[in-house]
Amino acid sequence: MSMLPPFASSGIDDLDEALSGLLWGDNVVLRDLGDTDAAIGRLEQVIELAPDNKAALENLGNLLIEQGQTQRGQELLDQAAALPDGGG
């Protein structure tokens, strides 16, 4: 098992580029395909790497609320709201 971050083996050199790919590319496609669990997993990966990523917190919070996990979703939305715009 590799100890490298998931994006290191993909040839992506920039963490921001990797996070953007996880957040905007895969998340949108997975959610649109109905694979909400996979989209949630990707957003959790982004938050693990960048805990102050406001967009990831907001997107995950909204997805969790849609899935009935209201308390956790609202906690993430509150956490995102406490961050300055552009956090992450």
N, C-alpha and C positions, 0 to 999 in steps of 0.2 A: 504494500500500500504506500503510495507516494505521500510525502509530508508537504508537498507543495500545495498552495491554495488552488482551488478548482480552475481559476483562469490562467494559472502559470503554464499549464501544459497545452493551452490552446493557442499560444503565440501572442496573446494580448499582453503588452508591456505596461499598460497604464491601468491602475486600479479603477479610476473613474470610468474609463471605457468599459471595463469589465462589469462594473456596477450598473452602468447605463444599459448594457446588453441584458443583464439579468432583470432589471427593473422594467424597461420599456419594451424590449423585444420579446423575450420568452413569456413574460407575464401576460402581455396583451394576447399573444397567440394562444397560450394555454387556456386563458379564461374564455376567449372567444370559441375555443373548441370544446368548452364545457369541462375542462380538466382543472377545476377550481383548486383541488388539493395540491396539484403540481404548482399552480400559480402561487398558492400560499407558501409552499416550500421554498420557491425561488425568492419570494419577498423576505422570508425569514433568513435566507442566506445573505441577502443584501443587508439586512439589519444587523446580522451578526458581524459583518465586515465593517459596517458604517452605522453605528447605533443612532447617530443624529441625522440620518437621511430622512428628511421631512416627507418627501414624496412616498418613500417606501412605507413609512409609518402610517401615512394617511391611506394609501392603497390597501395595505394589509388590514388596517382597522375597518375600512369599509367592507372588504371581502368577508372578514370574520363576522361582522354584523349581519351581512346578507346570509351567512351560514348559520345564524342563530347563536353565535358566540358573542352576545351583546356586551357583556361586561369587559371581556378582554379587548374587544374591538374598540369600545369607548375609551379604555385606558390608553390604547395606542393613539387614538385621535387626540386625546388630551395631551399626551406626550408630544405629539407633533405640533399642536397648537402652541405649546410653550417654547418652541424653537423659533429662532428668527427665520424670516424668509430666506430661502437658498441654503438651509442647513443640509449638511451631508456632503 
